[in-house]
């Protein structure tokens, strides 16, 4: 018998897309699917459209559950609710404004079983505004094993950091407590980083089995400065906490690069939004940490010049560091504009 796959889908204000999403799950050429939808209180007709379609399905080997939040808690909480309730051997995250190719689950499940992989990733299709969003699956090989190799692949952007396009062993999620951090946006970066820290083996299926749609009304298009900044600060702090917890990670140059990219992104946002006070406070907070890595040096030849220029900030007193960070961000914007 095929292993059971639990597909988890938060539902929030997707009236225009939910029917296509749900139908794509019903149409899967796989006979052991548990479909879990979480009504996250969008206030529209989305969950009712889904219920009508699912109630009319007579497909063998297909079951579904609709879980309901008492109030809107966000996409991370909705995914967590579904994952905690799931009973399948594998879990797959499907966004409610996207859809699956008919053979998506069957091909991913077969690959997962054959390779005994913690995670199997596939490619995706998109169109219009979504074409340059979400990243791409560029893995040059079909299997990768070991923490350092997996982190190198993450650093080299072999795959996107979105939760979709990934089939995961449920036991792997539960044993490592790989749930989404709630109350923030752009949670994908942190979650995928944590996946890569915990995984022993990842397999890649070089087929586009998922259709990604960019929904302007989704949380990804929220432009509120405070929410964005607070979320990125929390993500950055969690990145650092994960690395400090496993000090040997600093020996991997990819860890240094991954951390620095997150740090530079946050610095850039603070300056872009004119949050000088927050920048000063954050620089003082960072000064409390000890960076036990040889890569935080201007003289390390393995480190690209771009990163070495940023390393100078760690060597300066706090009051000078602020001016240096502003200068390098402004210089970077001039080069890219």
N, C-alpha and C positions, 0 to 999 in steps of 0.2 A: 504494500500500500504506500502511496506517496505520502511524504511527511506533510503535516498540516502547516499552512502558512496563514498567519494572522495579518490582515491588511488593516492598518489603523489610519483613520481619516478624521481630523477635526472639521467641523462644519460651522461656518460663520459667514453670513451675508454673501452667498454664492449662488443666488437664484438662477443666474444666467448660465452657470457651468455645472451645477451639481448633477443634473440628469445625465450628461455625457460622462461624467466621472463615474457615477454609480453603474451605468450601463457597461462601461469598459471593464468593471470588475466582474459583473455577471457574465460577460462574454469571454472570460478567460478560458483557455483550453486546458484547464487544470481542475482536478476533481476533488480537491481537499482544501477549501478556502474558508476561513473564518473572517468575516468582514465586520469591523467594529467602527462605528461612527459615533462621534461625540458632539452632541448639540451644545455649542458654546454660547447660546443665547444671543443670536444675531438679530432676532426680532423680525426676520422676514420669513418667507415661505420655504426656505432651502430644505430644512429637515423633513417637511411634509412631502415635498417632491421626492426626496430620497426614499421615504417610507413607502409611498405608493408604488414606486418601481420595485423595491425589494419585496414587498408583500405579493407582488404578481409573479415573482420568480419561482420556477419549479425545478431549477437546475439541481441535479444530483450532486451530492458532496459539497454543497454550498450552504453555509449558514451565516446569519448576521445578528448583530446586536446593536441597539441604539442606546447609548448612555447619555445622560443629561446632566449638565452643570446647573446649579441653582442660580448662578449669575455668570457673566462673561469673565473668564479667567485667563484668556489668551491661548495662543496656539501651543506653547510649550506645555502648559498644564493639561490641555486637551490630549496631546500626544501621550503624556504621562498617564493620564486616566485610562486611556485605551491600552497602553502597554502593560499596565498593572493588571488589567482584566483579561488580557490575551491568554489563550491556552495553547496556541500553536507551537510547533517546533521552531518556526522561524517567524520573524516580524518584518513587515515591509511598511514604510511610511508613504502614504499617498496623499498629496494635497488635494483639497476638494475642488480646486479650479483646474486641475490637470487630469490626464487620463492615461491608461495603460494600453500598450499594444496587446493584441489578443494572446500572444505567446510569452508575454513578459514573465509571469510567475513560473510557468512550466520550465522555461529555459534557465532562470535564475536558480530554482530549486534543484534542478538536475546538476547544475554546475556546483552548487553548494555541497550536495551529497557526494559527488564524485571527488571533489577536492578536499572535503572535510574542512572547509574554510569557515572562519568566524564571520566573515563578511564577504559577500559577492557584490560587485558593482557593475553596472551596465552604463551605456551611453544614453543620450536623450535627443529628441528632436524638439524644435521650437520654431517660432515664426514671428514676424513683425518686431515689436519692441523687445521680445524675449530673446532674440537671436544672440545678443552679446551679454546676456545675463546668465548667471548660474554656473559658469565655468564648464569645462568639458572633460571627458575621460580620455586621457592621452597616454595611458600606460603602455610602454613598449613591450611588456611581457605579460603572461597570463596569470602568474602566481607570484606572490611576494611573501616572504617569511622573516620573522624576527623584528624586534622593536626598532633597531637602528635603521634597517632597510625600509621599514614602513614609514618611519619619520622622515627619511630622506625623500621618499616618494611624495609625502604630503608637502614637504618643502618645495619640491620640484614641480608641484601642481599636476601630478598624474591624474588627479580626479577632483571633482568639485566637493565643496564642504556641505552641500545641502543634504538633508536627511533622505530625500527621495533618491531613487536609483540605487538604493542599498538594501540588500536582503541580509538580515542578521540572525544568528542563532539566538533564540530567546534565552537559553541558558547562559550565553555569553553576556547578554544584557543584565540578567539578574545577578550573576556572580560578581560582576564588576560595578553594579549599581549605575548603569549607564543611562540615566534619565536626563531629561532636559532641565536646565536651570530656569526656573519660572520667574516671571516678572520683568524680563528684559526682552529686547529685540536683537536680531542678528545672533541668536543663540547657536546657530549652526556651527560657527567657527569653533566655539568652545567644545561643543558636543563631539564634533568630528576629531578634534585634537585628542579628546579623552578616549575615543574609540581607538585611535592609532597608538596611544600609550598602552592600551590593554590587549590589543589584538596580537595573536601569534601568526595568523595566516590570513591574507586577503587574496581573493581571486578576482580577475577582471574578465568580463564578457564583452567583447568588442562589437556589440550590437546596440542599436538605438531602440530600446524597448519601452521608453517612457516619453510622454509628450508633456513638455513644460510650458505653461502659459504665464506670462507676466500680468498679474492682476493689479491695476493701479490702486484699487481700493483695499489691497491687502496691507498687512502690517509693514511689509518691506518698503512701502512708499510713504510711510509716516515721516514727516519732516520736522517734527517737534524737536528743537535743539536739546532741551534738557533730557528728554527720554533717550535720544541717541547718545548723548555724552555720558550719561549715567550708565547706560548699558555697556558702552565700550570700556568704561573704567572698570566695571565689575568683571567683564570678560578678561581684560588685561590682568587684573589682580588674580583671577582664577588660573590663568595661564601660568603666572609666576608661582603661585602656590603649588600647582601640580609639579612644576620643575624642581622647586625647592624640596618637595617631598621625596623626590628621587634624584638626589644630588648628582649622581653619575651621569645624568642626562646632559649636563653642561659639557661633557666631553664630546658630544656630537655637534658639529658645526651647524647642522640643520636646525637643531633646537635653538641655537643662538639666532639664526636667521628668522625662524618662525616668531620668536619672541620679539625681535627687533621690528619686524613688520607690524606687529600689533601695537607696539609702543609708538612707532613713527606715525601710524594711522591716528592714534589718539592725540598725540602732540599736534598733528596737522588740523584735526577737528577743533581742538581748543583754540588754536590761533585763528582758524577760519571764522569761528563764531565769536571771536573777540573775548574769550573767557580768560583773561590774563590772571585774575585772582585764582581761578581754579588751576591754571598752569603752575603758578607759584606754589600752591598748596601741594599739588601732586609731585612736583620736583622734590620738595622737602620730604614727602612720604617715601619716595623712591630711594632717597639717600640713606634710609634706615636699613636697606637690604645690602647683603654682601653678595657680590656676583662672583661666584667661584668658577670662573671660566677664563681661560687664556684668550678667548676670542674678543673680550672686551678691552681691546688694546689697539692703539693706533699703528703699532709696528707689526702686527701679525699678518704675514704675507698671504696666508690662505684666505684672508677676509678681503672681500672686494673693497675698493676705495670708497665707494658710496657708504658702506657700513662703517668703515674706519673713520670717516668724517663725523658720523653720528657718535662714534665711541668717545670722541673728544669731550662730548657733553658730560660723560661720567667722570671725567678727570678734573672738571672745573668746580670751583665753589658754587654754591646754590645761586647766589645773586648774579654771577656771570653766566651760569648755565641758561637762565631764562633768555638773556639777550642772544646767546649763541643759537639756541633752539629756534627762536623767532627768525634769526638771520638765515639759517639753513633752510627753513620751511619756505621763506619768501624767495630764496634763490632757486629752490626746487620748482616753485610755481611758475617762475619766469621761464625756466627751461622747458617746462611742459606746456606752457600756454602758446 
